[in-house]
Amino acid sequence: MNDPIILLSAIIFAPAVGALILSVFNKEAEEGMRVFALITTVVTFVLTLMLWNIFDYQDPQMQLQVSVPWIKAWNINYQLGVDGISLPLVLLTSLISLLAMVASWSITKQVKGYLILFLLLETGMLGVFLALDFFLFYVFWEVMLLPMYFLIGIWGGPRKEYAAIKFFLYTLFGGVLMFIALLMFYFGSAGGEVGSTFDILRLQKIGQGLIPGVEFDGMTQMIAFWLLFVGFAIKVPTIPFHTWLPDAHVEAPTPISMILAGVLLKMGGYGILRIAFPICPQGAQAAAYVLVLIGAASIIYGAFAAMAQTDFKRLVAYSSVSHMGYVILGIAVWKVSDGSTVGSDYWNMGMNGAMFQMIGHGISSAGMFFMVGVIYDRVHHRDLNKFGGLMGLMPLYSGLAVGIFFAGLGLPGLCGFWGEAFTVLSAWNYSPILAIIAAAGVILTAGYILWTIQRVYLGPEYKGPHPEAITPINMREFSVALTLLIFAIAFGIYPESVFGMMRESTTLLVTNLSNTVNSGLEFAGNIIQ
Amino acid sequence: MNIETLFNYLKSDLSTSLPAFSPELTICATILALLFARLFNVDRRGSLISPAGITLTGIGVAFVLSVVQLGKFTDSGSDQGSGMFTGLLLFDGFTAFFRVFLLVSIILIVWLTQLSGIPDREDGPDFFILLLGSTLGMMLMASANHMLMLFLAIEMTSVPSYVMVGFLKGRKTASEAALKYVVYGGGAAGVMLYGISLLAGLLGTAHLPEMAAQLAKIANDPALMSGPTLTTLAIAVVMILVGIAFKLSLFPFHFWCPDAFEGASAEVAGFLSVASKAGAFALLVRFCLAMVGEFTEIHATPAAMKQFNLQIGVVLGFVAAITATFGNLAAYSQTNMKRLLAYSTIAHAGYMLMAVSAMMIFLSLGDSNGAKRAIEGLLYYLMVYLVMNLGAFGIVALIRNEIFSEQIADYAQLAKSSPMLAVGMLICLFSLVGIPPTGGFVGKFMIFAAMFDAAEYQPIMYAVFVVGVLNTVFSLFYYLNVLRVMWIVPADESARTAEVPLASRSGAFVAVLSIAVIVTGTIFVAPVQQIAEQVTRLVSS
């Protein structure tokens, strides 16, 4: 198992193999299929833990690289690898998938199809985080669309068809933009002894001007960056590309909402960190201010929108828009003056904060969606104004839920804090005004989350429909919620557990990008003139 | 030349041509066998010999022969093509590839007819004779080396197709569809023939390899390259392209396509959509290559001719973009599955035409590597298109046999009653959209990549490229609508349900095609791509 190609391939394809085996199960054996699917996700999780075990924290470079020719004529390889940026996300993916699978016991309709699609989705997600060939990355990226469409479309809520097609169209459109950038890089990278390539690492070097004789000029980088950024921003999502998210999250069944918020949104952030910024540093530098602005605006807009919701799940969905704004903010605070990067330590801090925010939000948003799902399964409504008094009726559930919501709020000592704190701090170096705006988001977040807790969990009595259905949470639900809360606390009080994993890689990324700044600045100057 | 030398020449020509022509001869023999079997009443019900059996045997033999010939080309590597029958036909890797391709597609069609029961045993010989005759015409299309052969091949393909469209004799829609097809087809053939006569008159030859040389002579002479000549040349080329565009159902010559597909049975529609299209593309590539001339002469090509070829490429590109967009948008409002697939066929012809357009742009600028990649993309796309589109039409036929309807609305909840058909349809339609991990994605990737590369020479092609990739998004909605009905929309209580299990003869057909769609997009990309690459190398050597 220590051969990287076997381990990495096993991580990616274990769920797919599980899905294949599931397809021969008898349709009636629902319990058996659920257990089998759960075992598959557990095996995948254990495999990712093995990956973590052999991962070297001190090495900032890509580790465990494998590359097997896939389509020789086009120089496309089955190329995988892991570094400090992708490893935390891989672990997050397998963990959230495992927990979402446990949460999937509540699905009773067409169980077989559900489980197969769920596992195919997991393969796509893990593939995205491990792929180092842009073509392969793109394939995995698009592979996820099919399962997600049906998971929302078949098992979703009342407006499921609308939400599913909206999700599909948005993401496919983003994918098409990425496809154009992919071809730009491929034909632009011709030259040198390797020729045209889809190798992300080589493309990064070319984009950073490290390979003599081949380069992406400023205009190419500018165009490619925006194509990529819009493609990824749709997934993140930032305003103004976020409108699919409230629909998709609200209509999706609970476990799928957990995966959507916990993992799928992170792909956008990961794509920006892995592809858009390193391959097009000049384009990124030129666009930095706009990105920070988009990030700050997402934070504020998401928070206000969340505050205005009366649907519990929609509130959590908008909170995701707000929280992912910090990710964009942290990545983009690349300050340049007089031809060199100013305060690259702050930028590095922003990058780390953004990465931490992705992990922290993965835990807390999955937890929040799960908590909404638990109560929805009982009372079958999500109207915030018709809750209240749950603390007395379901004390254990309410305690866990309040803990997780505080994590989402960004209370110090919980996982939401570090990401927000680091990104906002680093933004101060970039632009104090934008930092103040972003920091205001923290207050607004506290506002809507505390108000939600007050309306749902506190208060004298439950006033909504189906009061008789309110029963204490069962062991299965308890274990999912507890696991998420434990992680939220652990990451909160010992953030080094996450930072340690990624620090070397993000530092390397920041250093590399800072070095490219001179040429980038010239180009930006030319554009302005 | 006295009689003896002529005789000797013909003798040596025949002795090389006849073996090369053996797959076509086998098809002819099969047609005769079918006729004789019916004449002597040995293929009726209860007899051991069935029309389908004869057909499959014949195709099988022809298939083996053509695979052997294709193998000879790919093994020897540098083998040049050779003329057959005093140069009327060209026998090269391209010919050999398309023969195999066409034979595979009719093997699949005959397999499908055996599952779906159209035609029944009584009508079998008629149907299979038409099918084989049409295929013979397509094989000639792929090898045509003379404009006369080009025209004859198109007619030989078309006439049996007209009859096959109207094969469901009792149905009004079928007769109407056939009539429309004949009228349009006749008109297009007339225009094309006129174009051919103009071009032949202008150049003094109708032999494709000589055309480019003659054209170069005219282009080099400023006195000849004057207004009237240019006008005649342009009109002639446009008229010929109109004829081919009709076969390819390109905008604005697509009107016959939805009606013909709706009226014809799904089996025939599938045949027209796949095989007929492949033959027409082979012909288009041959004609375009003839206009350019040999690759090696490119540096000697006069500027005026380069410009002319570039213009052809640009025009084809814009026609392609419009066709793809039109096909996709018109498909939105369709309620009949065959009509929807007809518009999808139109859109896909648009995508594939982009490859030819890119090829012309590369060739006009002397970039033969780029041109090879464009043809390679076309061939890959055709191979994937064969399985994914026949898969979709096959499933339509199988569903029709169960629920007696081809309306999309009647497919509700098919995923529950017959998951195998629903999954097969899902794979085929996703491949038609071009979403990985299906072959359709790789095919689209190769064509779009060629187009993107060509746009570096001719920036206006970026517009075509962008329209092309955006069409992927446009097309998603209507394909997904079919799947939505199958999987999500609740069914009426009274609706008929189709129940086709996986472990059945029909199940095997769907499984084979669906798996082929998946593997051409994943583990078999490289082998399929290599086939395309080798054939391309043979064409351009």
Chai-1 contact restraints between the chains, C-beta under 6 A:
chainA,res_idxA,chainB,res_idxB,connection_type,confidence,min_distance_angstrom,max_distance_angstrom,comment,restraint_id
A,I71,B,V525,contact,1.0,0.0,6.0,A-B,restraint_1
A,I71,B,A526,contact,1.0,0.0,6.0,A-B,restraint_2
A,I71,B,Q529,contact,1.0,0.0,6.0,A-B,restraint_3
A,A73,B,Q529,contact,1.0,0.0,6.0,A-B,restraint_4
A,A73,B,E533,contact,1.0,0.0,6.0,A-B,restraint_5
A,V139,B,P436,contact,1.0,0.0,6.0,A-B,restraint_6
A,V139,B,P437,contact,1.0,0.0,6.0,A-B,restraint_7
A,E142,B,I435,contact,1.0,0.0,6.0,A-B,restraint_8
A,E142,B,P436,contact,1.0,0.0,6.0,A-B,restraint_9
A,V143,B,P436,contact,1.0,0.0,6.0,A-B,restraint_10
A,V143,B,P437,contact,1.0,0.0,6.0,A-B,restraint_11
A,G153,B,I488,contact,1.0,0.0,6.0,A-B,restraint_12
A,I154,B,I488,contact,1.0,0.0,6.0,A-B,restraint_13
A,L172,B,V473,contact,1.0,0.0,6.0,A-B,restraint_14
A,L172,B,L476,contact,1.0,0.0,6.0,A-B,restraint_15
A,F173,B,V473,contact,1.0,0.0,6.0,A-B,restraint_16
A,V176,B,V469,contact,1.0,0.0,6.0,A-B,restraint_17
A,V176,B,T472,contact,1.0,0.0,6.0,A-B,restraint_18
A,V176,B,V473,contact,1.0,0.0,6.0,A-B,restraint_19
A,L183,B,A449,contact,1.0,0.0,6.0,A-B,restraint_20
A,L183,B,F452,contact,1.0,0.0,6.0,A-B,restraint_21
A,F187,B,D453,contact,1.0,0.0,6.0,A-B,restraint_22
